[in-house]
Amino acid sequence: MELSLPYSDFKLYVQKQLEHFFPDQIAMNQGEWSTVMDKALDRTAFCFKHVTLPAYCKNGSPFLNHLHSDQYAVFLWFLSNTVWKETQNDIVANKLFYLNKALHGISAMYNTALPDIFLLLHTVGTVLGRATYGDFFVASQGCTVGAQNDCYPLIGKGVGLLPYSSVIGDCKVGSRSVLGINATVYQADIEQDHVIFVDSDGKIQKKLKNGVTWTQRFYNVTLKDVN
């Protein structure tokens, strides 16, 4: 994977951010830190290699730019989740979650099961709860995925959430379905290949999408073949 900084500088950059925001002297040892950094970068590279956006590739390889906020938000989530999985260090995982929230305005806990392949667009105001997420997920600014009575959604592959859309409660969103701007799915199931949108009268509507799904533009995998 290509980085915008030399590897050692990139690793130090993240460490300095954590120390600046959370000067409590609680940190991982260098061996553990290097291990989780490497694994998080590998996970980020795997994610980005499926992305068609030009900024995510350099010299034919996945590219992570520490000054590209959408990219860096995805990386920080992978790092927080990797810390939690590999070391069970809740303190450092929480710091990384908090850092991501402070920098990018996104709330996605380290123990949320985000997929291996996903994109965040603009991030501000986005809340991604502990739902089940399929690969090739795209979330725009202001989206919410949350629970009702402790029941979370089941989201299929290739699902897209446009700005300020929401999926709440015990519901299933089928693969390649898309929620339009301000659309809400609450305690209801949506079949695959559907578009949910708000019409000119402010009512939620649903229609079958016969063409290419909105999320396809972001990925180099043919999503119609993904289930």
C-alpha positions as CSV (number, residue, x, y, z in Angstrom):
1,M,0.0,0.0,0.0
2,E,1.2,3.5,-0.8
3,L,1.1,6.0,2.0
4,S,1.3,9.8,1.9
5,L,4.1,9.7,4.5
6,P,6.9,7.3,5.0
7,Y,5.7,4.4,7.1
8,S,7.6,5.3,10.3
9,D,6.3,8.9,10.0
10,F,2.8,7.8,9.4
11,K,2.8,5.6,12.5
12,L,4.3,8.5,14.5
13,Y,1.7,10.9,13.1
14,V,-1.1,8.8,14.5
15,Q,0.6,8.4,17.9
16,K,1.2,12.1,18.2
17,Q,-2.5,12.8,17.4
18,L,-3.5,10.4,20.2
19,E,-1.1,12.0,22.6
20,H,-2.3,15.5,21.7
21,F,-6.0,14.8,22.2
22,F,-5.6,12.4,25.1
23,P,-2.5,13.3,27.2
24,D,-3.1,10.7,29.9
25,Q,0.2,8.8,29.3
26,I,-1.7,5.6,28.6
27,A,-0.4,3.9,25.4
28,M,0.4,0.6,23.9
29,N,4.0,-0.7,23.8
30,Q,5.8,-0.2,20.5
31,G,5.7,-3.9,19.5
32,E,1.9,-4.1,19.9
33,W,1.4,-0.7,18.2
34,S,3.5,-1.8,15.1
35,T,1.5,-5.0,14.9
36,V,-1.9,-3.4,15.0
37,M,-0.8,-0.6,12.6
38,D,0.4,-3.2,10.1
39,K,-2.9,-5.2,10.3
40,A,-5.0,-2.0,10.0
41,L,-3.1,-0.8,7.0
42,D,-3.5,-4.3,5.4
43,R,-7.2,-4.1,6.0
44,T,-7.4,-0.6,4.6
45,A,-5.4,-1.6,1.5
46,F,-7.8,-4.5,0.9
47,C,-10.8,-2.2,1.2
48,F,-9.3,0.5,-1.1
49,K,-8.2,-1.8,-3.8
50,H,-11.9,-2.3,-4.7
51,V,-12.6,1.4,-4.9
52,T,-12.8,3.2,-8.3
53,L,-12.3,6.8,-7.0
54,P,-8.9,8.1,-8.4
55,A,-7.7,9.4,-5.0
56,Y,-7.7,5.9,-3.6
57,C,-5.0,4.6,-6.0
58,K,-1.5,5.6,-6.8
59,N,1.0,3.9,-9.1
60,G,-1.4,1.0,-9.4
61,S,-1.6,0.3,-5.7
62,P,-4.1,1.3,-3.0
63,F,-3.3,4.8,-1.6
64,L,-3.9,6.2,1.9
65,N,-3.5,9.9,2.3
66,H,-3.4,11.2,5.9
67,L,-4.9,14.5,4.6
68,H,-7.8,12.9,2.8
69,S,-10.4,13.0,5.6
70,D,-12.7,10.3,4.1
71,Q,-9.8,7.9,3.7
72,Y,-8.3,8.6,7.1
73,A,-11.7,8.1,8.8
74,V,-11.9,4.6,7.3
75,F,-8.4,3.9,8.4
76,L,-9.0,5.1,11.9
77,W,-12.0,2.8,12.2
78,F,-10.0,-0.2,11.0
79,L,-7.3,0.7,13.5
80,S,-9.7,1.0,16.4
81,N,-11.3,-2.3,15.5
82,T,-8.0,-4.0,15.1
83,V,-6.8,-2.8,18.5
84,W,-10.0,-4.1,20.0
85,K,-9.8,-7.5,18.3
86,E,-6.1,-8.1,18.6
87,T,-5.3,-6.7,22.1
88,Q,-8.6,-6.2,23.9
89,N,-7.2,-2.8,24.9
90,D,-10.5,-0.9,25.3
91,I,-8.7,2.3,26.4
92,V,-6.7,2.7,23.2
93,A,-9.6,1.5,21.0
94,N,-11.8,4.1,22.7
95,K,-9.2,6.8,22.1
96,L,-9.2,6.0,18.4
97,F,-13.0,6.0,18.2
98,Y,-13.0,9.4,20.0
99,L,-10.3,10.7,17.7
100,N,-12.3,9.7,14.6
101,K,-15.3,11.4,16.1
102,A,-13.4,14.6,16.9
103,L,-11.7,14.8,13.5
104,H,-14.5,13.7,11.2
105,G,-17.8,14.0,13.1
106,I,-18.5,10.3,12.7
107,S,-19.7,7.9,15.4
108,A,-18.7,4.3,14.6
109,M,-17.6,2.3,17.7
110,Y,-14.6,0.0,17.5
111,N,-16.8,-3.0,18.2
112,T,-19.3,-2.2,15.4
113,A,-19.1,-4.9,12.7
114,L,-18.5,-2.7,9.7
115,P,-17.6,-4.8,6.6
116,D,-14.2,-5.4,5.0
117,I,-15.1,-3.2,2.1
118,F,-16.9,0.1,2.7
119,L,-16.7,3.8,1.9
120,L,-17.5,7.0,3.9
121,L,-18.4,10.1,2.0
122,H,-17.9,13.3,3.9
123,T,-18.6,11.6,7.3
124,V,-20.0,14.6,9.2
125,G,-23.0,13.7,11.4
126,T,-22.9,10.0,10.4
127,V,-23.8,7.4,13.1
128,L,-23.2,3.8,12.3
129,G,-24.5,1.5,15.0
130,R,-23.9,-2.2,15.7
131,A,-25.9,-3.5,12.7
132,T,-24.9,-6.3,10.4
133,Y,-23.3,-4.8,7.3
134,G,-22.6,-6.3,3.9
135,D,-19.5,-5.5,1.8
136,F,-19.5,-2.6,-0.7
137,F,-21.5,-0.4,1.7
138,V,-21.5,3.4,1.2
139,A,-22.5,5.9,3.8
140,S,-22.8,9.6,3.1
141,Q,-22.9,12.5,5.5
142,G,-25.6,12.7,8.2
143,C,-26.7,9.0,7.8
144,T,-27.9,7.0,10.8
145,V,-28.0,3.2,11.3
146,G,-29.5,2.5,14.7
147,A,-31.5,0.3,17.1
148,Q,-35.0,0.1,18.3
149,N,-35.6,-1.9,21.4
150,D,-32.0,-3.3,21.1
151,C,-32.8,-4.6,17.6
152,Y,-30.4,-3.5,14.8
153,P,-30.8,-3.7,11.0
154,L,-29.4,-6.3,8.7
155,I,-27.9,-4.6,5.7
156,G,-27.1,-6.5,2.5
157,K,-24.2,-6.1,0.1
158,G,-23.8,-3.0,-2.1
159,V,-26.3,-0.9,0.0
160,G,-25.9,2.9,-0.2
161,L,-27.1,5.6,2.2
162,L,-27.4,9.0,0.7
163,P,-27.2,12.1,2.9
164,Y,-29.4,12.2,6.0
165,S,-31.0,8.8,5.3
166,S,-31.7,6.4,8.2
167,V,-32.2,2.7,8.8
168,I,-33.6,2.0,12.2
169,G,-34.6,-1.1,14.2
170,D,-35.5,-4.6,13.2
171,C,-35.3,-4.5,9.5
172,K,-33.6,-6.0,6.5
173,V,-32.2,-4.0,3.6
174,G,-31.6,-6.2,0.6
175,S,-28.4,-6.1,-1.5
176,R,-27.9,-3.2,-3.8
177,S,-30.8,-1.2,-2.4
178,V,-30.3,2.5,-1.9
179,L,-31.9,5.1,0.5
180,G,-32.2,8.5,-1.1
181,I,-31.7,11.9,0.6
182,N,-33.7,12.1,3.9
183,A,-35.3,8.7,3.4
184,T,-36.0,6.6,6.5
185,V,-36.5,2.9,6.8
186,Y,-38.0,2.1,10.3
187,Q,-38.9,-1.4,11.4
188,A,-39.5,-2.5,7.8
189,D,-37.9,-4.8,5.3
190,I,-36.7,-3.6,1.9
191,E,-36.2,-6.1,-1.0
192,Q,-32.9,-6.1,-2.9
193,D,-32.5,-3.7,-5.8
194,H,-34.9,-1.1,-4.6
195,V,-34.7,2.6,-4.2
196,I,-36.3,4.3,-1.2
197,F,-36.9,8.0,-1.7
198,V,-38.9,11.0,-0.5
199,D,-41.3,12.3,-3.2
200,S,-42.3,16.0,-3.8
201,D,-45.1,15.6,-1.2
202,G,-42.6,14.5,1.5
203,K,-43.8,10.9,1.4
204,I,-41.5,7.9,1.5
205,Q,-41.7,5.9,-1.8
206,K,-40.2,2.6,-3.0
207,K,-39.4,1.5,-6.5
208,L,-37.6,-1.4,-8.1
209,K,-34.2,-0.3,-9.6
210,N,-33.8,-2.0,-13.0
211,G,-30.5,-0.3,-13.9
212,V,-27.1,0.0,-12.3
213,T,-27.2,0.7,-8.6
214,W,-25.8,4.0,-7.2
215,T,-23.1,2.2,-5.3
216,Q,-21.7,0.6,-8.4
217,R,-19.9,3.9,-9.4
218,F,-17.6,3.5,-6.3
219,Y,-16.4,-0.1,-6.8
220,N,-14.6,-2.1,-9.4
221,V,-16.6,-5.3,-8.6
222,T,-19.9,-6.0,-10.5
223,L,-22.4,-5.6,-7.8
224,K,-25.2,-7.3,-9.7
225,D,-23.3,-10.5,-9.2
226,V,-22.9,-10.0,-5.4
227,N,-25.5,-11.5,-3.0
